Amino acid sequence: MKKSLFSLLAILVVTSLLLAGCGATTEPAATEPAAAQPEATEPEAAQPEPTAAEAEPSLAGTIVLWHSWKESEIPGLNQVIGAFQEQYPDVNFDVLYTPHEDLRGKFETAAATGGGPAVLLGSADWGPAFYDAQLVADISSMASQEFLDTLNPAALAPLQYKDALVGLPHTIKGVVMFRNPTIIPEAPATWDDLVAAAQEATTGDTVGADLEAGLFFSAAHLNGIGGQLMDEDGNPLFNDEKGVEWMNLIKSFQDAGPVEYNNDNDVNLYKAGKAGIVFDGTWNITGFTETLGPENVVIDPWPTYGDGALSGYVQTDNIYLGSNVEGDDQAAAWAFMEFFLSPEAQTMLGSVGHIPAITGVEVTDPHLQQASEAFEGGTAFPVIPEMNAYWGPMDTAIPSVLNEGTDPAEALQAAYDAVIASVEEIRGGQ
């Protein structure tokens, strides 16, 4: 799994051909002979100057959109919505922010009872599970091949599920190592270098490094040091000696600095100029550079550890069409999804730290370029329904090792048993 997204990212960071403009598919002037035939059903031929509305029907309706984007990303989203409404002024938006940890459950509950948004901006692994539960629509009949050809094939592939297209990728993102060079001047090349630099730079209310240990932020380290969270089918593999090594690696950092678990303490410390190194997501790039100045934000390659290296998950963020939207609202929602993947919109989103998931858009921001280079050492996030089986058990196992002194092998075995049971349940419901 570790290198499967590298080819995708290599394509995204170079300039490719821009999309050819799409002209009208019909030419009313060519049908003029029909004017001499009263029985012909082509009224356009009798109108020498078709209006814009007749040439391209306008959209109407309301797009209910749910998301969990960071505050620094919202200006980009608003810009895209504004540009779309300039083109389709009769389309209204009802936008709802929900914290990421709550968004999935909120959507599942609403969609299962006939509600929910028309458009959902969510995580990569949600699509297949949502489709199995009939919560998102199959958009394969809506998407033209011409449109699909503009998307990076590697980014699109995980969403082609059971002969359906369950969503669209709109952003490449991942976990990287951020460094403030005013606190730690040089990039640590090894894990030992990182620990030593963190200890040396910790003084007063400044910490040399703050490690995020939540599963999404730390599981890729297991792959980086030669282990595996799961196999390609979603079966757990983490209850072995490499898994224990991974747990001990995280726990050992507590001697060098804070270890967080699924909170923004590391992000807030870094923004305040009080943390030298943090492991967090590329969605923080804009917030960090705006607060600290771009010169004080660096994204480094992952430090080596033994024969391997630390790593971070790399994935797409996706845009989904809710299964309960119909009529004008559905037509408007699909048009917005297409626009979201246009070069115009993707360029707007690049201004808030998003790496485009389409070809034809050049990445010029130096921090996005650094992130893309760091992704070379990344691990592909598992985009399969079974991934949902891992969150709860690991949210118990990892904190128990960190905070309660539970033996890593014991904690991982308990998590393994719980994941096995949950995986069987997920597969039984498909």
Secondary structure, DSSP 8 states (H G I E B T S, - for coil): -TTTTHHHHHHHTS----------S--GGGGGGGGG-TT---GGGG-SS--HHHHS----EEEEEEE---GGGHHHHHHHHHHHHHH-TTEEEEEEE--HHHHHHHHHHHHHTT-S-SEEEEETTHHHHHHHTT-B---TTTS-HHHHTTB-HHHHGGGEETTEE--EEEEEEEEEEEE-TTTS-S---BHHHHHHHHHHH-BTTBEEEEEE-SHHHHHHHHHHTT--SB-TTS-B--SSHHHHHHHHHHHHGGGTS-EESSSSHHHHHHHTT-EEEEEEEGGGHHHHHHHH-GGG-EEE---EETTEE---EEEEEEEEEBTT--HHHHHHHHHHHHHHTSHHHHHHHHTTT-EESBTT-----HHHHHHHHHGGG-EE---SGGGGGTHHHHHHHHHHHHHH---HHHHHHHHHHHHHHHHHHHHHT-
